[in-house]
Amino acid sequence: GDAVALVADSTRLRRRLGWQPQYDDLDGIVRSALVWERSQLGKG
């Protein structure tokens, strides 16, 4: 069956590659996704 929950941790990636996400908090992620979704209305 499917996993009950999945958790991702980017700590190793950040340390090894110096990578930083564009949005690091849930509010920013949701806000960005909503802006993108609204920009796609009527395009398809």
Phi and psi in degrees as GROMACS dihedral restraints (atoms count N, CA, C in turn):
[ dihedral_restraints ]
;  ai    aj    ak    al  type     phi  dphi    fc
    3     4     5     6     1   -79.5    20    10
    4     5     6     7     1   151.9    20    10
    6     7     8     9     1   -66.4    20    10
    7     8     9    10     1   143.6    20    10
    9    10    11    12     1   -69.6    20    10
   10    11    12    13     1   -39.2    20    10
   12    13    14    15     1  -151.5    20    10
   13    14    15    16     1   149.2    20    10
   15    16    17    18     1  -125.8    20    10
   16    17    18    19     1   137.9    20    10
   18    19    20    21     1  -129.5    20    10
   19    20    21    22     1   130.8    20    10
   21    22    23    24     1  -112.7    20    10
   22    23    24    25     1   143.4    20    10
   24    25    26    27     1  -132.2    20    10
   25    26    27    28     1   116.7    20    10
   27    28    29    30     1   -93.4    20    10
   28    29    30    31     1    12.3    20    10
   30    31    32    33     1   -55.8    20    10
   31    32    33    34     1   -47.3    20    10
   33    34    35    36     1   -63.9    20    10
   34    35    36    37     1   -42.4    20    10
   36    37    38    39     1   -62.8    20    10
   37    38    39    40     1   -42.4    20    10
   39    40    41    42     1   -61.9    20    10
   40    41    42    43     1   -44.5    20    10
   42    43    44    45     1   -68.8    20    10
   43    44    45    46     1   -47.2    20    10
   45    46    47    48     1   -73.3    20    10
   46    47    48    49     1   -39.3    20    10
   48    49    50    51     1  -107.5    20    10
   49    50    51    52     1    -7.9    20    10
   51    52    53    54     1    71.0    20    10
   52    53    54    55     1    20.2    20    10
   54    55    56    57     1   -75.1    20    10
   55    56    57    58     1   142.2    20    10
   57    58    59    60     1  -132.7    20    10
   58    59    60    61     1   133.2    20    10
   60    61    62    63     1   -70.7    20    10
   61    62    63    64     1   153.5    20    10
   63    64    65    66     1   -67.7    20    10
   64    65    66    67     1   -37.4    20    10
   66    67    68    69     1  -124.0    20    10
   67    68    69    70     1   125.4    20    10
   69    70    71    72     1  -111.6    20    10
   70    71    72    73     1     3.1    20    10
   72    73    74    75     1  -134.2    20    10
   73    74    75    76     1   152.6    20    10
   75    76    77    78     1   -60.0    20    10
   76    77    78    79     1   -41.0    20    10
   78    79    80    81     1   -59.8    20    10
   79    80    81    82     1   -44.3    20    10
   81    82    83    84     1   -64.6    20    10
   82    83    84    85     1   -39.1    20    10
   84    85    86    87     1   -64.6    20    10
   85    86    87    88     1   -47.4    20    10
   87    88    89    90     1   -65.9    20    10
   88    89    90    91     1   -41.9    20    10
   90    91    92    93     1   -61.1    20    10
   91    92    93    94     1   -45.7    20    10
   93    94    95    96     1   -62.9    20    10
   94    95    96    97     1   -43.1    20    10
   96    97    98    99     1   -63.3    20    10
   97    98    99   100     1   -40.3    20    10
   99   100   101   102     1   -65.6    20    10
  100   101   102   103     1   -42.6    20    10
  102   103   104   105     1   -59.9    20    10
  103   104   105   106     1   -44.2    20    10
  105   106   107   108     1   -64.6    20    10
  106   107   108   109     1   -45.8    20    10
  108   109   110   111     1   -58.2    20    10
  109   110   111   112     1   -44.2    20    10
  111   112   113   114     1   -64.3    20    10
  112   113   114   115     1   -34.9    20    10
  114   115   116   117     1   -69.3    20    10
  115   116   117   118     1   -18.9    20    10
  117   118   119   120     1   -92.5    20    10
  118   119   120   121     1    -8.9    20    10
  120   121   122   123     1   -58.5    20    10
  121   122   123   124     1   131.2    20    10
  123   124   125   126     1    81.3    20    10
  124   125   126   127     1     2.4    20    10
  126   127   128   129     1   -94.9    20    10
  127   128   129   130     1    -2.3    20    10
